[in-house]
Amino acid sequence: MVHLVTYDLVGQYRPPADYAAIEDAIKSIGPWCHLQKSVWLVESELLDSDLAARLRPYTYLPDKLWVCRIYRSWSGYNLDEDQQAWLNSRNFGSLAETLSAFLPSPFNVLGKLGR
């Protein structure tokens, strides 16, 4: 699964170490692509809420953090070759695949009803 991670470390005088810490935490999750200053893509089987929980310790109260799952439905321009290659080599999966991982199979449910 590919997730979009974006953050805004609030405060005019944030030390570079704050940015380095959250960037290292993102990189430790799985294969990653740094799209823009505070915008990352990371590949992981973790849920969005689990990713956010792993990154939360690197933020302060006024900071903003947003994590969401993305699918193949995206568009962009002026991406460099490395970013394009990373995006083109990922398995984004489908919404149906994601739902099937969390919902019981209709055949399993029907089989249990007949017992």
C-alpha positions in Angstrom: 0.0 0.0 0.0 1.2 3.5 -0.8 0.5 6.3 1.7 0.8 10.0 1.4 2.4 11.7 4.4 2.4 15.4 4.7 3.3 17.6 7.7 3.7 21.2 8.7 6.1 21.8 11.5 4.7 25.0 12.9 7.1 27.7 14.2 9.3 30.1 12.4 12.5 29.0 14.1 12.3 25.2 14.1 15.7 23.7 14.2 16.8 21.5 11.2 17.1 18.6 13.6 13.3 18.5 13.9 12.9 18.1 10.2 15.7 15.5 10.0 14.0 13.5 12.8 10.6 13.2 11.1 12.2 12.6 7.7 14.3 9.7 9.2 11.2 8.3 10.8 9.3 8.4 7.5 12.3 6.7 5.7 12.3 3.9 8.4 8.7 2.9 7.6 9.4 1.4 4.1 10.3 2.4 0.5 9.8 6.1 0.2 9.7 9.0 -2.3 10.2 12.6 -1.3 7.9 14.6 -3.5 8.0 18.1 -2.1 9.4 19.8 1.0 7.0 18.2 3.5 5.3 15.7 1.2 6.3 12.1 1.1 5.0 8.8 -0.3 5.8 5.7 1.7 5.0 2.1 0.9 3.9 0.0 3.9 1.3 -2.5 4.9 0.5 -0.5 8.0 -2.8 1.3 8.3 -2.9 5.1 8.0 -3.6 5.4 11.7 -0.6 3.3 12.6 1.7 5.4 10.4 0.4 8.6 12.0 0.9 7.1 15.4 4.5 6.2 14.5 5.2 9.8 13.3 3.3 11.6 16.1 6.3 11.6 18.5 8.2 13.7 16.1 5.7 16.6 16.2 4.7 19.2 18.8 1.2 20.3 19.7 0.7 23.0 17.0 2.2 20.8 14.2 0.1 19.3 11.5 0.4 15.7 10.3 -1.8 14.0 7.6 -1.5 10.5 6.4 -3.8 8.8 3.8 -3.7 5.8 1.5 -3.5 6.6 -2.2 -4.4 4.5 -5.2 -3.3 4.5 -8.8 -5.6 7.4 -9.4 -3.2 10.3 -9.3 -1.8 12.9 -11.6 1.1 15.3 -11.5 3.6 17.1 -13.6 7.2 18.4 -13.4 8.3 15.3 -11.3 11.9 14.3 -11.7 12.9 11.0 -13.2 13.5 9.3 -9.9 10.1 10.3 -8.6 8.4 9.1 -11.8 10.3 5.8 -11.6 9.4 5.3 -8.0 5.7 6.0 -8.7 5.6 3.7 -11.8 7.2 0.8 -9.9 4.7 0.7 -7.0 1.8 -1.6 -6.6 -0.9 0.9 -5.4 -3.5 -1.8 -5.2 -7.2 -1.1 -5.5 -9.9 0.0 -3.1 -11.5 -3.5 -3.6 -8.3 -5.2 -2.5 -8.1 -3.0 0.6 -11.7 -3.6 1.5 -11.3 -7.4 1.0 -8.5 -7.4 3.5 -10.8 -6.0 6.2 -14.2 -7.4 5.4 -15.2 -11.1 5.6 -15.6 -12.9 2.3 -19.3 -13.3 1.4 -18.6 -17.0 0.8 -17.2 -17.4 4.3 -20.3 -15.7 5.8 -22.7 -17.8 3.7 -20.9 -21.0 4.6 -21.2 -20.2 8.3 -24.9 -19.4 7.9 -25.6 -22.9 6.5 -24.1 -24.7 9.5 
